[in-house]
Amino acid sequence: MKRVFLMVLDSVGIGEMPDAAQYGDQGSNTLAAAASSQYFSTPNMQALGLFNIDGVACRPGVEHPKGAFARMIERSKGKDTTIGHWEIAGIYSPRPLPTYPEGFPASLLEEFSRRTGRRVICNKPYSGTEVIKDYGKEHVETGALIVYTSADSVFQIAAHESVVPVEELYQYCGIARELLTGEHSVGRVIARPFTGEYPDFTRTSNRHDFSLLPPGVTMLDQLSAAGLDVIAVGKINDIFAGQGITRFTRTSGNSKGLARTLEWVKKDFQGICFVNLVDFDMLYGHRNDVEGYAKGLTEVDRAVPDLLENLREDDLLMFTADHGCDPSTPSTDHSREYTPWLIAGPRVKKGVNLGTLPSFADIGATILDYFDVKQEITGISRLKDILKK
């Protein structure tokens, strides 16, 4: 019974890519920024080979790594969550998804207002916590929807749960998703409910993402079509709009994501458990919280021994990322960075340095190869390099 646990440490980039300047990200290095904190402690990932990866110099490597490892290039154009995860699953995106630094077109918002029956306010790139401070009072008083975006390809709708019930907000997001097609096919429409009294508004855990359908066959589609389990933990189900997923569990943060993953490690299934740990990006990277980022990585590292201890003979445990989000730069946006790929398990050769690989899609190709599923996605399998004979 083969199982793969693929854990995406959302935004844990390991240094600027050669084209980072084109994205305004020169000098970005998310892992090094976190490692600069006194709260950073990752001896278990260090033992697997995290600091033996090409170009990673923020901590010393170990003489005898216990895992295989690589540095991954994002071949797709972009640096957002959707494109990063799609590439891991085998889809190359030649064009970045649309972004709206000047806000969304008036004609689009007019149609959205007509269909929802509610006026729109804000319509700017904004921090999610700041937007409810600045527009929350007007929203509560008028019922107008707070629509905003970021540097990512997102259309976000914030509403107070006492003014717009959560299910109604989800309906509005569904309308937006229907409208945002063609040239306006943003990666995600995101419901951002909040509660509280002015000026102390607080976002709730009822966030929900309405994602663009993947434009082609993914690793997840192929695995589920082959009769294998595809278990999504965290926002994976949202990112792939449920496509190719057989079971899913949403989580409200890293701690719960790690707990759900450990539960699955102890259960019987055959296939993949695909996990996203979102706090690095959502709570720390976008808020330039270096110490929080360091503490988050330390928390994940402390879970590694339990994960490894419960692996079965034919299990693979993988850690990777989807982009960067350096918390130490002036920017609060994602950064165009290399990502890590750590592979561990009883059948994995120790100390194999795969070097710098040309696409995140090599991860998906390797997983398909492991399950003997004929590959229909982009990417090169590295299975023969990492498995013991």
N, C-alpha and C positions, 0 to 999 in steps of 0.2 A: 504494500500500500504506500504509494509515493505521495508526499506532500511538500509543498513549497510555501514558506512564509515570507512574503515580500513586503517589507516595511519601508514606506516613504517618509523620511524625516523632512517634512515639508519646509523647503527653502534652505536646507543646510548645504549651501554651495561651498566649494573648497578653493576658490580663487578665480579671478577674472579670466574669461576666454579671450582669444586673440582679437575678436571683434567687439569686445566690451565697449570700446569708445563710441561705436556707432549707436549704442543704447544709453550713453551717458553714464557708464558704469566702470570706467577705468579705476583701478585701485581697489575694487571690491574683493573682499575675502571674508565670507561669513564665518567660516570655521575659525579662522585666525582671530577675528574680532571676539568671538565667544571665548576662545582660549586665553585671551588677555585678562579675563576676569579671575579673581581669586576663588570664585565659586565653581570654576570649571574643573571637573575631574572625570576622566573617561578611561580608566585603566583597562576595562574589559574590551572596549572597541580598539584601544591601542594594541592589546594583545592579539586581536584578530588581524591587525595590519593597517588600521586607519591612517597612521602617520608614516607608513611605508609607501603610501600611494604617491605616484609621481607628482612632484610640485608641492606636496604638503610638508611644510617646514616649521609649523607653529609648535610642534612637540617632537621629541625624538622618536624615530621608529624603533621597533624591537628587533633583536637579532634573529629570532625564530618565530615569525608570525604563525598564528594558529588557523588562519583562514586564507582564502584567495582574495585578491583585491584588484581594483582598476580605477582609473580616472575616466569619466565619461564626458564626451563632447555632445552638446545639444546641436543636432544637425538642423532641426527645424528653425524657422525664423520666429523669434519671440522669446519671452521669458516669463510666461504666465503659467498658472497651475494647470489649466486645461491642456495646452499644447505640450507641456512637460509630461503629464501623465499619458496623453495620447501617444507620445513618442515611445515611452517605456513599453506601452502595449503594442507598438509596431506601426504607428501612423506617422509619416513624415509630413509636416506642414510647411509648404514652400512660402507661404505668406503669413505674416502675423495677423491675428484676429483684430478687428477694428477697435480703436480706442477713441475717446472723446475728450481731449484736453480742454475744449471750449464748450463742453456740454452737448446734449443731444439736439438734433434738428427740431425746430419748432413744429414742423408738420407732423413729425413722429409723435411728439408729446400731445399735440392737439387731438390726434386720433386716439391716443391712450386715454386722455381725459374724457373724450366722448364716450368711450366704451366702459370706463369705470364709473363715470358720473362724478368724478372728483377732480378738483384743480390740482396742479403740480406746483411745488415750490422747490427752490434751490437750483437744481440742474447744473451742478458744477462738480469738478473733482474735489473730494473732501475726505477727511478722516472720519471714520464711522462713529467715533466717540464725540468728536467735535461737532459733527453735523446735527446731532440731536440737542446739543447744548445751544447751538445758534438758531435752529429752526424748530425745535421741539415744542416750544411755547405756542408759536403760530399754528403749528399742526394741531395741537390739542384744542385750540380756540376755534379753528376754522374747519378742521377735518381734511385739509389739503394734504396730499401725499408728498413726503419728502423723497424726491428722486435725485440720486447723485451717482457719481462714478469714481474711478481712481485711475491710476496709471495702467491698471489691468483692463482687460476687455470685459467689463461688467456693467450691468444696469441694476442699481440697488434701490430698493424701496424700503424706507423706514417708516414705521407707524406705531403709535402707542396702542398697546393691547386693549385698553379700555375704549379707544376711539374706533379702531379697526380690529375686530377679532382676528386671531391668527389665521383661521381657515379662510376668512374673507381676504386677508392679505395674500394668502397663497393663490387665491383666485385671480387677484390683480396681477400677480407675478406670471400666472399662466397666460393672461391676456398679453402682457408685455412680451413673453416668449413667442407667442404667435405673431406679433408685429415685428419682432427683431429677426428678420430674415434677409436673404440676399446680401446687399452691401452692408447691412446693419446686423449681421449675424454675430452678435457678441458671444463670447464664450459662456457667460453665465448671467442669468437674472437671479438676484439674491434677495430674499425676504429678510428684513432686519427689524424684527419687532423689539419694542422697548417698553419699560414700565417706569413708575416713579412720579414724583411731583417736581415741577420746575423749581430750582435749576438742577435738581439732582436726579436726572433721568439715567436709567441703566439699561443696557441691552440685555435681552434674555437669551436663553439657550434654544429658543424656538426658530433660530435661523434655518432657512431651507434654500438650497440651490436648485435652480432650474437650468440645466445645462444643455448646450447644443449637442445634438446627436453626433457621435463620431462619424466622420465622412467616409469611412471604409471599414473593412474587417479588422478586428483587433485580436490580440492574444486571448482576451476574455471570450470573444465569440467562438473562437476555435476550440478552446478548452471545454466550454459548456456544450458545444455541438458534438464533442467527442464523448459526452456523458460524464464529464468530470465536474466536481464541485468547484464553483467560483464564489468564494465567500468574501464579501466586502465589509471592512470595518472602518468606521469614520466616514469621511465624505466621499469615499471611492464611488459608492452607488450614485451620488449626485453628479460627480464629475463625468461619469459615463452614461448618465441618464438612464441607468438601470440596464443598459444593453449588455448582454452576455453574462449577467450576474445571476446566480441561482439563489443566493441567500445574502442578506445584509443586516448589519447592525450599525446604527448611527451612534456616535459618541459625542460628548460635550467637551472633550479635552484629552490631553496626552495620557493622564493617569488612567482614565477609563478606557482609552484605546489600548494601552498596555495590558490592562486587566482583562479586557475581552480577548485580546490576542493569546494571552496565556491560557485562558479557558479553552480556546480552540486548539491550542497545542496539545491539550489533554484529552481532546475528543477524537473519535474515529471519523475520518472522511478521506476522500481521495481527490486531490486537486490542489487548488491554490487558495491561500488566505491572504488577501491583498489589503494592506493596512495603510491609512494615512494618519500621521500624527501632526495635527494642524497648529498646535500652540506656538511652535517656533515661528511660523509665518504670521499668524493672526495676532498673537499677544506680544511677541517680542521683536520680530523683525520690523513690522510696520510701525512699531512704537519706539524704535531705536532704544530698546531695553537690553543692553549688553549683559547685565547681570542676570536678568530673567532668562535670556537665551542660554547662558552658561548653566544655570540651574536646571533648565529643561533638558539639556544634553546629559547632565549628570544623572538626572532621574532615569532617562532611558538607559544609560550605561549600567545603572544598578539593576535593571531588569534583565540584562543580557545573561547572567549566569543561570537564572531560572529558566529562561527560554532554551538555552543550550542544554541544560540538564534534562529537560523533558522532550528533547528531540528524539525521534525514533531512527532506526538504522537508515531508512530511505528518505529522510527529511532533509531539506535545504532551508537555511535561514539566510535571508538577504536584507541588507540595508542599502538604501540609495536616497536620492533627492530628486526634485523636479525643477529646481532653479535655485538662485540665491536670494537673500534679502539681508544684506549686511547691516546690522544694527548700529554700526559705528560711523557710517557715512552721513552726510547731511540729508541725503535722500531717505525717504521712508518707503520707497517702492522696491519691487523685485529687482534683482541684479543678474546680469548675464554672466553666469559662472559655470565652471566645470562642476560635476557632481561626483560623489564617491559611489563605489559599488563594493560592498563587503559581502563575501559568501562564506558560510560556515556550515558544518554538518559532519556526521560520521564518515561520509563518503568523499568529502572534499579534501583535495591535496593541500597540505599546509605550505604557506609561504609562496604561493604562485602569484607573481606580479604580471597581470595581463597588460600592463602598460596603459597607454592612452587610447581608448576605443572610440571609433568614429561616430557612434550614435547611441542614444539611450535605448534604441530598439534592440540592441544586442541582448539586453536583459530579457525581453519578451521572446526573442528567437531561442535563447538558451533554455528558457522554461518550456517552450513547446517541444524542443528536442528532448528534454528530460522525460516528458510524458509520451514520447514517440508519436507526437501529433505532427502531421505533415505541415510545414510552414507555408502560410499564405501571406505573411506580413514582411515588411522590410526588416533588415537587421541580420546579423551574423551570429550563429550559435557559437558559444565558447565552451560548450559542455565538455568536449574531449580534453580541453586544457585544464579544467578544474576538478574533474572526477578522478578518483583512484581507479586503476584498472582492475 
